[in-house]
């Protein structure tokens, strides 16, 4: 299997001050227990911001360009490809949320990105960062949820959703997560405990009136998102006004501002 060569070793960070390298970047592949995951990190200021994509994002760093390009100006921001996707090697199956969370933890340790972190999750990525928090609560400084899948509503992917992934040309690793991995993760998702009491922002997409979601379903989603924000003392719920599901692409400033608001509280 082809191994991606580290283009700039993370130990070089030790020789660079914040003044010397305000836009410092390193990339690399790191062993997480028999397979390697690819990570890119920008900036240096702590705590680091970790971006977790959803299934529909392809489990890669795609779609975060504007967000990471702005967040790096005030914080270290890290993007990665989940196992079998992008530039990461295939990992063990089933691709459950616990497996994904443990691999992310191993990746951050191997890359010497020290906790605590601000975890940012989009869609199903919101459930993955909750699973991470359940296992590693002491790693968490704050959280931002971007139109997250509510644990109360998570279910087996419909035949239509799977067909949409096929039509979009999704790689096999996406199906490994979206079918067997998701089905075996549902009991974990349903039993996730409340969030740790850290600053949290939850952003809900606009109701567009398009597709399969009607106004009552959207109101239900919004209620669950409000409930998620209410789990913590310092929780904020924002409803986007101009965004579909991919708020980080439709209204990136909303996401950037949410991350900075959490960062400013915990830095």
C-alpha positions as CSV (number, residue, x, y, z in Angstrom):
1,X,0.0,0.0,0.0
2,X,1.3,3.4,-0.9
3,X,2.4,5.5,2.1
4,X,2.3,9.3,1.8
5,X,5.6,10.9,2.8
6,X,5.5,13.6,5.5
7,X,6.1,16.8,3.7
8,X,7.1,18.8,6.8
9,X,7.9,17.1,10.1
10,X,6.0,18.3,13.1
11,X,9.1,18.6,15.2
12,X,10.0,21.7,13.2
13,X,7.3,23.4,15.1
14,X,9.7,23.5,18.1
15,X,12.0,25.9,16.2
16,X,9.3,28.3,15.1
17,X,7.9,31.0,17.3
18,X,4.4,32.4,16.7
19,X,6.1,35.6,15.5
20,X,8.3,33.7,13.0
21,X,5.5,31.6,11.5
22,X,2.1,33.1,12.1
23,X,0.6,30.9,9.3
24,X,2.6,27.8,10.2
25,X,1.5,24.6,8.4
26,X,2.5,21.0,8.6
27,X,1.1,17.8,7.0
28,X,1.8,14.2,7.5
29,X,0.6,10.6,7.8
30,X,0.6,9.2,11.3
31,X,0.2,5.6,12.5
32,X,-3.0,5.1,14.6
33,X,-2.6,1.4,15.3
34,X,-1.6,-0.5,12.1
35,X,-2.8,2.0,9.6
36,X,-2.0,5.7,8.8
37,X,-4.2,8.7,8.7
38,X,-3.4,11.9,6.9
39,X,-3.6,15.3,8.7
40,X,-3.0,18.9,7.9
41,X,-2.5,21.5,10.6
42,X,-2.4,25.3,10.2
43,X,-1.5,28.0,12.7
44,X,-0.2,27.5,16.3
45,X,-2.3,29.2,19.0
46,X,-3.8,26.9,21.5
47,X,-6.3,25.3,22.1
48,X,-6.3,23.5,18.7
49,X,-9.5,23.4,16.7
50,X,-10.3,19.9,15.3
51,X,-12.7,19.7,12.3
52,X,-14.8,16.5,11.9
53,X,-16.7,16.0,8.6
54,X,-20.0,14.1,8.1
55,X,-20.7,11.1,5.9
56,X,-22.0,13.3,3.1
57,X,-18.8,15.3,3.1
58,X,-17.0,12.0,2.2
59,X,-15.3,11.9,5.6
60,X,-12.5,14.1,4.3
61,X,-11.3,17.7,4.7
62,X,-13.3,18.8,1.7
63,X,-15.5,21.9,2.1
64,X,-13.6,23.5,5.0
65,X,-11.3,25.7,2.9
66,X,-12.7,29.1,3.9
67,X,-13.2,28.1,7.6
68,X,-9.7,26.8,8.1
69,X,-8.1,29.7,6.2
70,X,-9.7,32.1,8.6
71,X,-9.4,30.1,11.9
72,X,-5.7,29.6,11.4
73,X,-5.3,33.4,12.0
74,X,-6.3,33.0,15.7
75,X,-5.9,29.3,16.5
76,X,-4.3,26.1,15.4
77,X,-6.8,24.3,13.1
78,X,-6.5,20.6,12.2
79,X,-8.2,18.7,9.3
80,X,-7.9,15.0,8.5
81,X,-9.2,12.3,6.3
82,X,-10.9,9.4,8.0
83,X,-9.6,5.8,7.3
84,X,-9.9,4.7,3.7
85,X,-10.8,8.2,2.5
86,X,-8.8,10.9,0.9
87,X,-5.1,10.3,1.6
88,X,-5.6,8.0,4.6
89,X,-5.1,4.3,4.6
90,X,-8.0,1.8,5.1
91,X,-8.7,0.9,8.7
92,X,-10.3,-2.0,10.5
93,X,-14.0,-2.7,10.2
94,X,-16.7,-2.1,11.3
95,X,-16.3,1.7,10.9
96,X,-18.1,2.5,14.1
97,X,-18.2,5.8,15.9
98,X,-16.1,4.4,18.7
99,X,-13.5,3.2,16.2
100,X,-13.5,6.6,14.5
101,X,-13.1,8.4,17.9
102,X,-10.3,6.2,19.0
103,X,-8.4,6.7,15.7
104,X,-8.8,10.5,16.0
105,X,-7.4,10.4,19.5
106,X,-4.5,8.3,18.4
107,X,-3.9,10.6,15.4
108,X,-3.8,13.7,17.6
109,X,-1.4,12.0,20.0
110,X,0.9,10.8,17.2
111,X,1.0,14.3,15.6
112,X,1.8,15.8,19.0
113,X,-1.3,18.0,19.0
114,X,-1.9,18.4,22.7
115,X,-5.3,18.7,24.3
116,X,-7.6,20.3,25.3
117,X,-9.3,20.8,21.9
118,X,-12.2,22.7,20.5
119,X,-14.1,20.0,18.5
120,X,-16.2,21.1,15.5
121,X,-18.5,18.6,13.9
122,X,-20.7,18.8,10.8
123,X,-23.8,16.6,10.3
124,X,-22.9,13.0,11.4
125,X,-19.5,14.5,12.5
126,X,-21.5,16.0,15.3
127,X,-22.3,12.6,16.6
128,X,-18.6,11.5,16.2
129,X,-17.4,14.3,18.3
130,X,-19.9,13.5,21.0
131,X,-18.6,9.9,21.0
132,X,-15.1,11.3,21.3
133,X,-16.2,13.4,24.2
134,X,-17.8,10.4,25.9
135,X,-14.5,8.5,25.8
136,X,-12.1,11.4,26.3
137,X,-13.9,14.1,28.3
138,X,-10.8,15.7,29.6
139,X,-9.6,16.5,26.0
140,X,-12.5,18.9,25.4
141,X,-12.3,22.7,25.9
142,X,-15.3,23.6,23.8
143,X,-17.5,22.4,21.0
144,X,-19.2,23.7,17.8
145,X,-21.9,21.7,16.1
146,X,-22.8,22.5,12.4
147,X,-26.3,21.2,11.6
148,X,-25.6,18.1,13.6
149,X,-27.5,14.8,13.3
150,X,-29.5,14.6,16.6
151,X,-28.8,11.4,18.5
152,X,-32.6,11.1,19.0
153,X,-33.2,11.0,15.2
154,X,-30.2,8.9,14.0
155,X,-31.4,5.9,12.0
156,X,-30.3,3.5,9.3
157,X,-29.6,5.3,6.0
158,X,-32.6,5.1,3.7
159,X,-32.3,3.3,0.3
160,X,-32.7,6.8,-1.3
161,X,-29.8,8.2,0.7
162,X,-27.6,5.2,-0.3
163,X,-28.6,5.6,-3.9
164,X,-27.6,9.3,-3.7
165,X,-24.2,8.3,-2.4
166,X,-23.8,5.8,-5.3
167,X,-24.9,8.4,-7.9
168,X,-22.4,10.8,-6.3
169,X,-19.6,8.3,-6.8
170,X,-18.8,7.9,-3.1
171,X,-15.8,5.6,-2.4
172,X,-16.2,2.3,-0.6
173,X,-15.0,3.6,2.7
174,X,-18.0,6.0,2.8
175,X,-20.4,3.0,2.4
176,X,-18.4,1.2,5.2
177,X,-19.3,4.1,7.5
178,X,-22.8,4.8,6.2
179,X,-24.1,1.2,6.2
180,X,-22.5,-1.3,8.6
181,X,-20.6,1.3,10.6
182,X,-23.7,3.4,11.1
183,X,-26.0,0.5,11.9
184,X,-23.5,-0.8,14.6
185,X,-23.1,2.7,16.0
186,X,-26.8,3.5,16.5
187,X,-26.9,1.9,20.0
188,X,-23.9,4.1,21.0
189,X,-25.4,7.2,19.5
190,X,-28.7,6.6,21.2
191,X,-27.0,6.3,24.6
192,X,-24.6,9.2,24.4
193,X,-24.5,11.1,27.7
194,X,-24.9,14.9,28.1
195,X,-22.0,17.0,26.9
196,X,-19.3,18.1,29.3
197,X,-20.0,21.5,30.7
198,X,-17.8,23.5,28.3
199,X,-18.8,26.4,25.9
200,X,-20.9,25.0,23.1
201,X,-22.4,26.6,19.9
202,X,-25.0,24.7,17.8
203,X,-25.9,26.0,14.4
204,X,-29.1,24.9,12.6
205,X,-29.5,25.3,8.8
206,X,-32.3,27.4,7.3
207,X,-35.6,25.8,6.3
208,X,-35.5,25.9,2.5
209,X,-38.8,24.2,1.7
210,X,-36.9,22.0,-0.7
211,X,-36.2,18.3,-0.7
212,X,-37.8,15.7,1.6
213,X,-37.8,17.9,4.8
214,X,-41.1,19.7,5.6
215,X,-41.5,22.5,8.1
216,X,-42.6,20.2,11.0
217,X,-39.5,18.0,10.5
218,X,-37.3,21.1,10.5
219,X,-39.0,22.5,13.6
220,X,-38.3,19.1,15.3
221,X,-34.6,19.3,14.2
222,X,-34.4,22.8,15.6
223,X,-35.8,21.7,18.9
224,X,-33.3,19.0,19.3
225,X,-30.5,21.4,18.4
226,X,-31.7,23.8,21.1
227,X,-31.8,20.9,23.6
228,X,-28.2,20.1,22.7
229,X,-27.2,23.7,23.5
230,X,-29.2,23.5,26.7
231,X,-27.1,20.6,28.0
232,X,-24.4,23.0,29.1
233,X,-24.2,26.1,31.2
234,X,-22.7,28.2,28.3
235,X,-24.7,27.0,25.3
236,X,-25.7,29.0,22.3
237,X,-28.1,28.0,19.5
238,X,-28.0,29.9,16.2
239,X,-30.4,29.4,13.2
240,X,-28.7,30.3,9.9
241,X,-30.6,32.5,7.6
242,X,-29.0,31.7,4.2
243,X,-27.7,28.2,4.5
244,X,-28.5,24.7,3.4
245,X,-27.1,21.7,5.3
246,X,-23.5,22.7,4.4
247,X,-23.3,25.9,6.5
248,X,-19.5,25.9,6.5
249,X,-19.7,26.5,2.7
250,X,-22.9,28.6,2.5
251,X,-22.2,30.9,5.4
252,X,-18.6,30.2,6.5
253,X,-18.4,33.5,8.5
254,X,-21.2,32.2,10.8
255,X,-19.1,29.1,11.5
256,X,-15.8,31.0,11.9
257,X,-17.5,33.5,14.3
258,X,-18.9,30.6,16.3
259,X,-15.5,28.9,16.6
260,X,-13.8,32.2,17.6
261,X,-16.5,32.9,20.2
262,X,-15.7,29.5,21.9
263,X,-12.0,30.0,21.4
264,X,-12.0,33.4,23.1
265,X,-13.8,31.9,26.1
266,X,-11.3,29.1,26.6
267,X,-7.9,30.3,25.4
